[in-house]
Amino acid sequence: MTIAKSLLSLQDTDQALALRRRDYRQVEQELKSEGGLPELRENCEKVRVMELESKVETARLESELAMLKGKVAELETRLYGGAITNVRELTAIETEHSAARRNLAQVEESIAPAEIAAEHARQQFEGLTQELTEKEGLWKARNIELRQEKVRVGTEYNKMLELRNAEASEIPEDDLARYTRLFRSNRGVAVVRVERGVCQGCAVRLPVGELTRLRNADGPIPCSCGRALITEA
């Protein structure tokens, strides 16, 4: 086998290796993400805390409402019971009564929104919990598939790597080093064919002298664009 054909074969193997490596990384990335379960669990916990806080706030408001109702009733008894005749004392009670009534009205207005917020959080938590349960079930099966896929791709990659190393060992060191440099700098295309006098790497028609040189060369020659080696079709 000529050096040109050896390099073409090595390039095909390296390109296939790159695809296997990409597939392997994608599998690893999906395994690491756990199907989005960590983020869903975090959101579920945040909503659970929101629901708890909303319930606590609702209970606090209800307790404050009961206390204020009792206070207003007590002040009204003192105010209208006839037992207090001192004008100054009556004025003080009236002021306290008005303040208590205002506070009572504010608390009454706050309870409904708090209850709505608590109910919204409860429904949201319920929905997220159901979604989490469903996705955890799906992830169990997907996790098994991915781990099997990881082993399969990894095995194929290792076998192909052995083949690649065997192919590379048959190529002279200088040619292999030049190929490696070009393969890395040209996104996986180091060796290209010449078809009908045109370099398939840069789409430039080669001069007659270059074509003659290529035909007479023992191996590939550098293209004038400096991006790839060229081999005769």
C-alpha positions as CSV (number, residue, x, y, z in Angstrom):
1,M,0.0,0.0,0.0
2,T,1.3,3.5,-0.9
3,I,1.8,6.2,1.7
4,A,-1.0,8.2,0.1
5,K,-3.4,5.2,0.5
6,S,-2.2,4.5,4.0
7,L,-2.8,8.1,5.0
8,L,-6.3,8.1,3.5
9,S,-7.1,4.9,5.4
10,L,-5.7,6.4,8.6
11,Q,-7.8,9.5,8.0
12,D,-11.0,7.5,7.6
13,T,-10.2,5.7,10.9
14,D,-9.4,9.0,12.7
15,Q,-12.7,10.5,11.4
16,A,-14.6,7.5,12.6
17,L,-12.8,7.7,16.0
18,A,-13.8,11.3,16.3
19,L,-17.5,10.3,15.7
20,R,-17.2,7.6,18.4
21,R,-15.5,10.0,20.8
22,R,-18.4,12.6,20.2
23,D,-21.0,9.9,20.8
24,Y,-19.3,8.8,24.0
25,R,-19.1,12.3,25.3
26,Q,-22.8,12.8,24.5
27,V,-23.7,9.7,26.4
28,E,-21.6,10.8,29.4
29,Q,-23.2,14.3,29.3
30,E,-26.7,12.8,29.4
31,L,-25.8,10.5,32.2
32,K,-24.3,13.4,34.1
33,S,-27.5,15.5,33.6
34,E,-29.7,12.6,34.9
35,G,-32.4,13.7,32.5
36,G,-32.9,17.0,34.2
37,L,-33.9,15.4,37.5
38,P,-31.6,17.5,39.7
39,E,-33.1,20.7,38.4
40,L,-36.6,19.4,38.7
41,R,-36.0,18.2,42.3
42,E,-34.6,21.6,43.2
43,N,-37.7,23.4,41.7
44,C,-39.9,20.9,43.6
45,E,-38.2,21.7,46.9
46,K,-38.4,25.5,46.3
47,V,-42.2,25.2,45.6
48,R,-42.6,23.0,48.7
49,V,-41.0,25.7,50.8
50,M,-43.2,28.3,49.2
51,E,-46.2,26.3,50.0
52,L,-45.1,25.9,53.6
53,E,-44.3,29.6,54.0
54,S,-47.7,30.5,52.5
55,K,-49.5,28.2,54.9
56,V,-47.6,29.6,57.9
57,E,-48.4,33.2,56.8
58,T,-52.1,32.2,56.4
59,A,-52.2,30.7,59.9
60,R,-50.5,33.8,61.3
61,L,-53.0,36.1,59.7
62,E,-55.9,33.9,60.9
63,S,-54.5,34.0,64.4
64,E,-54.0,37.7,64.3
65,L,-57.6,38.1,62.9
66,A,-59.0,36.1,65.9
67,M,-57.0,38.2,68.3
68,L,-58.1,41.5,66.8
69,K,-61.7,40.5,66.7
70,G,-61.5,39.7,70.4
71,K,-59.8,43.0,71.1
72,V,-62.4,45.0,69.1
73,A,-65.2,43.2,70.9
74,E,-63.6,43.9,74.3
75,L,-63.1,47.6,73.4
76,E,-66.7,47.9,72.2
77,T,-67.9,46.4,75.4
78,R,-66.0,48.9,77.5
79,L,-66.9,51.7,75.1
80,Y,-70.6,51.2,75.0
81,G,-71.2,49.4,78.3
82,G,-71.7,52.6,80.2
83,A,-69.3,51.7,82.9
84,I,-66.7,54.4,81.9
85,T,-67.8,58.0,82.3
86,N,-64.5,59.7,82.3
87,V,-64.2,61.7,79.0
88,R,-60.4,61.3,78.8
89,E,-60.6,57.6,79.3
90,L,-63.4,57.3,76.7
91,T,-61.4,59.2,74.2
92,A,-58.4,56.9,74.7
93,I,-60.6,53.8,74.3
94,E,-62.2,55.3,71.1
95,T,-58.7,55.9,69.7
96,E,-57.6,52.4,70.5
97,H,-60.8,51.0,69.1
98,S,-60.4,52.8,65.8
99,A,-56.8,51.6,65.5
100,A,-57.9,48.0,66.2
101,R,-60.7,48.2,63.6
102,R,-58.2,49.5,61.0
103,N,-55.8,46.6,61.8
104,L,-58.7,44.2,61.6
105,A,-59.7,45.4,58.2
106,Q,-56.2,45.1,56.9
107,V,-55.8,41.6,58.2
108,E,-59.1,40.6,56.7
109,E,-58.0,42.0,53.3
110,S,-54.7,40.1,53.5
111,I,-56.1,36.7,54.3
112,A,-57.7,36.0,50.9
113,P,-54.5,36.7,48.9
114,A,-52.5,34.6,51.3
115,E,-55.0,31.7,50.9
116,I,-54.8,32.0,47.1
117,A,-51.0,32.0,47.2
118,A,-51.0,28.9,49.4
119,E,-53.4,27.1,47.1
120,H,-51.4,28.1,44.0
121,A,-48.2,26.8,45.7
122,R,-50.0,23.6,46.7
123,Q,-51.2,22.9,43.1
124,Q,-47.8,23.8,41.7
125,F,-46.1,21.4,44.1
126,E,-48.5,18.7,43.4
127,G,-47.9,19.1,39.6
128,L,-44.1,19.1,40.0
129,T,-44.2,16.1,42.3
130,Q,-46.2,14.1,39.8
131,E,-43.9,15.2,37.0
132,L,-40.9,14.2,39.1
133,T,-42.3,10.8,39.8
134,E,-43.0,10.2,36.1
135,K,-39.5,11.4,35.0
136,E,-37.8,9.3,37.7
137,G,-39.5,6.2,36.3
138,L,-38.5,7.1,32.8
139,W,-34.9,7.9,33.8
140,K,-34.5,4.4,35.4
141,A,-35.0,2.8,32.0
142,R,-33.0,5.5,30.1
143,N,-30.1,5.2,32.6
144,I,-29.8,1.5,31.8
145,E,-29.9,2.2,28.1
146,L,-27.3,4.9,28.3
147,R,-24.9,2.8,30.4
148,Q,-25.2,0.0,27.9
149,E,-24.6,2.5,25.1
150,K,-21.6,3.8,26.9
151,V,-20.0,0.4,27.1
152,R,-20.8,-0.4,23.5
153,V,-19.4,2.9,22.1
154,G,-16.4,2.6,24.4
155,T,-15.6,-0.9,23.2
156,E,-16.0,0.1,19.6
157,Y,-13.7,3.1,20.2
158,N,-11.0,1.0,21.8
159,K,-11.0,-1.5,19.0
160,M,-10.9,1.2,16.4
161,L,-8.0,2.9,18.4
162,E,-6.0,-0.4,18.2
163,L,-6.6,-0.4,14.4
164,R,-5.6,3.2,14.2
165,N,-2.4,2.6,16.1
166,A,-1.6,-0.3,13.8
167,E,-2.2,1.8,10.7
168,A,-0.1,4.7,12.0
169,S,2.8,2.3,12.8
170,E,3.2,1.6,9.1
171,I,3.6,5.3,8.1
172,P,7.0,7.0,8.2
173,E,7.3,9.3,11.2
174,D,7.7,12.5,9.1
175,D,4.7,11.8,7.0
176,L,2.7,10.9,10.1
177,A,3.7,14.1,12.0
178,R,2.7,16.3,9.0
179,Y,-0.6,14.4,8.7
180,T,-1.3,14.8,12.4
181,R,-0.6,18.5,12.3
182,L,-2.8,19.0,9.2
183,F,-5.6,16.8,10.6
184,R,-5.8,18.9,13.7
185,S,-5.6,22.3,12.0
186,N,-8.1,21.4,9.2
187,R,-10.9,20.0,11.3
188,G,-10.3,16.3,10.5
189,V,-9.3,16.6,6.8
190,A,-5.6,16.3,6.2
191,V,-5.6,14.2,3.0
192,V,-7.7,15.0,0.0
193,R,-8.0,13.6,-3.5
194,V,-7.4,15.4,-6.8
195,E,-10.3,14.9,-9.2
196,R,-10.1,16.1,-12.8
197,G,-7.1,18.3,-11.8
198,V,-9.0,20.0,-8.9
199,C,-8.0,19.8,-5.2
200,Q,-11.0,18.6,-3.3
201,G,-9.8,20.4,-0.2
202,C,-9.7,24.0,-1.5
203,A,-11.5,23.5,-4.9
204,V,-8.5,25.1,-6.8
205,R,-7.4,23.7,-10.1
206,L,-3.8,22.6,-10.0
207,P,-1.2,23.8,-12.6
208,V,0.0,21.2,-15.0
209,G,3.4,21.2,-13.4
210,E,1.9,20.3,-10.0
211,L,-0.2,17.5,-11.5
212,T,2.9,16.1,-13.1
213,R,4.8,16.3,-9.8
214,L,1.9,14.6,-8.0
215,R,1.8,11.7,-10.5
216,N,5.6,11.2,-10.2
217,A,5.7,11.5,-6.4
218,D,6.1,8.5,-4.2
219,G,3.6,9.9,-1.8
220,P,1.3,12.9,-1.3
221,I,2.5,16.4,-1.8
222,P,1.4,19.6,0.0
223,C,-1.3,21.7,-1.7
224,S,-0.5,25.3,-2.6
225,C,-3.1,26.4,-0.1
226,G,-1.1,24.8,2.6
227,R,-4.1,23.2,4.3
228,A,-3.9,19.6,3.2
229,L,-1.9,16.9,1.5
230,I,-3.1,15.7,-1.9
231,T,-3.3,12.3,-3.3
232,E,-4.0,11.3,-6.9
233,A,-7.5,9.9,-7.4
